[in-house]
Amino acid sequence: MALIVVGGMIGLGKTSVANLLGRELGSDVFYEEVDENPILPLFYTASAEEIEKKRYPFLLQLFFLDKRFRAIKQALVSPRNILDRSIYEDWYFAKVNKELGRITDLEFSVYESLADNMMEELQELPKKSPDLMVYLKASFDTVLYRIGLRGREFEQDEDLIDYYYKLWSGYDEWVMNHYHASDVLIVDMDQTDIINNPEDASRLVETIKVKLHELGLE
């Protein structure tokens, strides 16, 4: 029984990697909710005045926290599951939005209290955490290219580049110093294209199989 979380910066192909692993490892995949998320487009397109009034960043973090808590609870009680991002990364996104002034100190305190309660509840389950994070990492130029390539209109505004850079610049530090739920396997997405290069896809799957074998989780 192995639970793998696929994490990393916006646009780097988490869903594609999760699909690939689900297919090759015979695992169920729990997807990040994007198309059915009513707040996400508002978060990306709102003006500073609208954010101040409507509190979209805080609402978005609560939405994701709820959905990811439900997903990981299901994933932890079933064999062979893949999570397309996980509840652990949500804290990092909330922290960045607080640092940018999009989430207030009070909102962040409320968010952390809810997240802590959820983490405590996970400790009551027979399996308490993932076995492996597959961390997709790339240069900032690759991040912007991939975001543009997938073509979600609400992600394309040039005013978002500073936000993307803030997220990107601290992601490695979060993974290396704050993520402790599982082992981490880093994948260089500057050199990996599983969509257009079948050899890259095969190599990635084999690398993850080797890592699972090392962890005793074949």
N, C-alpha and C positions, 0 to 999 in steps of 0.2 A: 504494500500500500504506500504510494508516494503522492505527496501533494506538492506541486510545483507552482510558484507564482512567477509571472513574467512582468518585470518592472522596467522602468526607464522613462526617459524624457518623452514628451508629447511628440507624436509623429514618427517614431522610430520603428514602428511595425510590431507592437506588442500583440495586436489581434492576429496578425498574419503568423507570427511565431506560435501563438497559442493554438491556432488552427492546425498548424503543421505538427506540433507535438501531440495534440489530441488525436490526430489521424494516425501518426506513426507509433504512438505509445498505447493506443486503445483507451484513451482517457476521455472523460467528460470535460467540457470547457465551460467555465462560468465567465461570461463576457462583461466588460465594462459597459454600463448603460449610457449610450450617447444619443442614438436616434430617438429614443423614448424619453429623453431627459428634457423637460420643459424649461429648465433654468439655464442650461448650458449656453444656448445662443444668446440669452439675455446677459449672461455674465461677460461674454466676449464683446458684445456690441453696445453695452450701456455706457453712457457718458459718466464723467466723474460725479456730476450732480445726481444722476439716476442711481448710481451706486450708493451714494450717501443717503439717499431717500429710501431706496428699495432694499438695500442690503443683500444684493444678489450674491456676492462672494460667500457670505456666511450661509445663506440658504443653500448654495451649491455644495458647500462642504458638508452640511447636514444631510443633504440628499445622498451624496456619495457615501457618507459614513453609514447611513441606514442600509443602502443597497449592498455595500461590501460586507457589512456585518452579517446580513442574511446569507450572502454567498459563501462566506468562509465557514459559517456554521454548517451549511449543507456539505461543503467540500470536505470538512474535517471528519465527517462520519461516513464517507463513502470511499471506496478504493479508487486509486488512480484518477486524480483530478488535476485540472489546470485552471489557475486563476489569471485572468487578463487584468493585471494590476490587482492590488490587494488593499485591505484596510490599513496596513502598516504605512503605506506611502501617503495616505490621506493626511496624516499629521504634517508631513513635510509641505504639502501644498497649502494647508491652513497656515503654517508658520510663515511661508513666503508671502502670502496675502496679508498677514498681520504686519510683516516688516514693510510692506508697500503701503500700509495705511488703509487697505481695503477691508480689513477685518479689525475691529476694535479689540483692545485688551480684554474687555469684559466678554465679548463674543468668543474670543479665543479661550478664555477660562471656561466658559460653558461648554465649548467644543471639547476641550481636553477632559473635562469631567465626564462627559458622555462616553468619550473614547476609552477612558480608563475603566469605566464600569463595564463596557463591552469586552475589553481584554480580560477582565476578571471573570466574566461569564465563560469565556473560551477555556479558561483553566479548569472548568468543571467537566469538559468533554474528555472522552478517552484519549483522543489525539488532540494535542493542545496547540500545535503550530505547524507551519509548512516544513517541508524537508529541504527545499532548495529554491532560491531565487535565481532566475535567469535574468541578469541585469544587462539591458541593451544600452550600450554607450557609444557616443559618436561626437565628432566635432560640432561646433555650433553651426557651421556652414551646412553640414549634412542635415542637422535638425531642421533648419529653415527650408532646405531643398525638399525634404520629405513632407513637411507640412504643406508646402505649396503643391507638391505632386498629388497628394490625396484630395485636394480641391474642396475642402469644406469651406464654404463661403465665409462663415462667421469667424474662421481662424486666420483669414488672409490680411486683415487690416495692418498696415505698417506700424500703427500705434501700439500694436501688441509685441513688437520686437523686444522692447525693454523688458516686458514681462517674461517672455520666453528666455531671454538671456539671464534674468534673475533666477529663474527655475534651473536652467542648465548649469549655471556657474556653481551652484551649491549641491547639486545632485550627488556627485561622487563623495563629497564629505558626509552627506547624510547616510549613504549606503555603507561607507567604511567605518563610520564612527557612531552611528545611531541605530542602524538596523541590526538586530541581534536574534531575530526569530529563526533563522536558518543559515545554512551554508550559502555562499554566493558564487555563481559562475558568471564571469564577465564576458560579454560577446561584443566584439568590435564591429559596430554596424557601418563604420567607414569602409570596411573590407568585406561586408557580408550583404548579399542581396538574394534572399530566399525566393523572391517572386520571379526574378528574371534569370536566375542562375541555379539550376537544379543541383549542381555540385555543391554550392554553398548550403543549400537546404539539407542535403545528405550529410555534409560535414558537421553541420550544427546538430542534427539529430544524433549522430554518432558520438559527438563530444558530450552531449547530455547523457546518453546511455552509459558512457564510460564513467561519468561523474556519479550517476545513480549507483553503478556497480561499486564504486569506491565507498559509497555511503551505505552499502548493503541493502539497496532498495531497487533491485532489478524487477 
